[in-house]
Amino acid sequence: MTNRYSYHQLIYPQLYKSPILSSKHISYSNEFKKSVQRGKNFIKNKKILIVGGSGFLGLNLAKKLDSSKFKIFLLCKSYKRKPYKFKNVKYLYCNLQNISKLRKVLNINFNIIVNFSGNTDHQNKSETYSTHYQGVKNLVGLVQNKGVKLFIQAGSSLEYGNKKSPQVEDKKCSPVSTYGKAKYL
């Protein structure tokens, strides 16, 4: 039986305490070693923007990446009194709905953008639409010609409507809530 390991487990076996993942138990092919090196070279000095950086997902992604070679930027809607202390992270503050301020804040050419931004009060239909649709539209409009290599847009399965999980991206979307519709647009 062949054991399957994640890319991260294979690159950083020292982080995983399992003796199975020690270097004496894994033999890497030259092609795999080259692939790992290409991955490390890709990361080195790349700028990543995490939108929604003060939320649960944004902060946890930043924590995971803080010791990497990425130059990390967290875009937060508002200033927090005591922001989380990182070694390798710069905080940026702006509401995605304020396009003129967003233009000033995003004067950096990012290689990767991960969008976790959102409005948590889905009962407020106007705010939900403004954040999840107009805010993302502003963000994409400002970065689309700036050399972004990867844009990750996070969402829930509400874009697909009341369908059984797991979702497949090529399924037809039938959102039933304001949040789902705003994410789908």
N, C-alpha and C positions, 0 to 999 in steps of 0.2 A: 504494500500500500504506500502510495506517495503522499507525503505530508505537504500541505499547501500553506504557504506563509504569505502575509501581506508584504507589499513592496517595502513598507516602513520596517517591518520585522527583519527583513533580509538585509537592509542597509544598516540598521542600528541594532544588531542582535544583543549588544551589551545592555540595552535598555530593558530587555526581556529576560527574566530570571530563569527561564526554562533551559535546562542543560541541552535540550534538543537543538536549541538555536545557537549554541556556542560554535565558534569558528572551526573547531576540530570535527564537528558533526556535519557541517555544510561544505560542500565543494561547489565553488562557483565556476561556471564556464567563462571563458575569455569574453564571449559575446555579452554575457550578463554583466561582467565587471565593466565592460565598456559602456553598457547601458546605464549602470549606476553612476559612472563618472559623468556621463552626459547629463543625467538628472542633477547631480551636484553642481555641475558647471552652469546649468540653466538657472538654478536657484541663486547662485553667487551674484551679489550686487543687484538683484532684481528688486523692483519696488512693487509692493503689494498694498493695495488700499482695501481695508475692511470697512464697509459702510454698515452702520449700526454697531459701531465698535464698543459702545457702552452696554449693550445688551448681553444676554447670556451666551448666545452663540458667538458673537463677535469677540467678547473677552476671552472665551475659552480657546478660540482659534488663535488669537494673539498670544495667549500663554503658551500654546503648543509651538508656535513659530518663533517665539522670542529668542531662542538660542540658535536659530538657523542663520543662514547667510542673507536672508531677506532683509530689505529695508522696509519696515512695517509702518504703515500710517493707519490710524483709526479715525474715521469720520463719525463724529457724534453730533446729535441734534443740539445738545446744550452742554454747557460746562458743568462738570461735577465738582463739588467742593474738594473731595479727596479722590482723584482718579487713581486707578490701579497703577502701581509703580512697575515699569518695565525697564529692561536694559536697552532694548533696541527698538523702541516704539515712539512715534511722534503722534500726538493728538492733534486733530483738526476739528473745528467746530463750525457747523452750518446745518441749517434746515434744508433738505433737498428741494423744498418748494420755493425757496428764495434763490432764483436763478442767477441774479446779479452777484450775490455774495458767493454762491457756489462756483461761479466762474472765477472769482478771485482766489478762492480756497484751492481749487483744482488746477493750479498753475504748474503742476508737476506732471510729467509723463509717466504714468504707471504702466507696468508690464502686465499686472494681474489685478483684477477688481473682483471682490466677493461682496455681494450685496445681501446683507441680513437686515436691512432697515425695515421698519414697519411701525404700524400703529396698533397698539394692543387693545384699544377700545373699539371693537368692531361694531358696537351699537351706534357709534357716531359715524354715520354713513358718509358724510361730507369729508371728514378727516381721513377716513379709511381710503376713500377714492383718491384724495389729494396726495396722500403718502404713498400708497401702493401703485398708483398709476402715474399721476403727474410727476411725482418725485423721481421715479425711475426713468420716466421719459426725459426729464431734465438731465439726469445723470448720464444717460446713454447719449443724448444729444451733444453734451459737452466733451465726451471722451471718445466718440466714435472715429475721429480722424487723428487720434493722438498715439497710435501705435500700440494699443492694448492688445496683448497676445491671447489673453484668456479673460472672459467675463463670466462669472458664475452668479446666476440669479436664483436665490433660494426662495422657496415657497412651500406651502403645504399641499396636500392633495385636494384641497377645496376647489382648485381650478377645474378638476374633473367632475365635480358634482358628487352626488350620492352613489358612488360606484364602489364595488368591493375592492379592497386593497389586496396586493400591491398594485400600484399604477404603472402603466407603461407609457412612455412619453409620446408614442405615436397614436395613442387612443384619442378619440374625439373628446374635446372639453365641453362640458355642460354645467358651468358654475351656477349655483343656486343662491349663493349669498353675495352681499356687497363685496366682502373681502375676496371671495373666489373670482368674482367678475373683474375686480380691480387688478388682481394678479394675472388673470388671463389676457386682459387687454394688452 
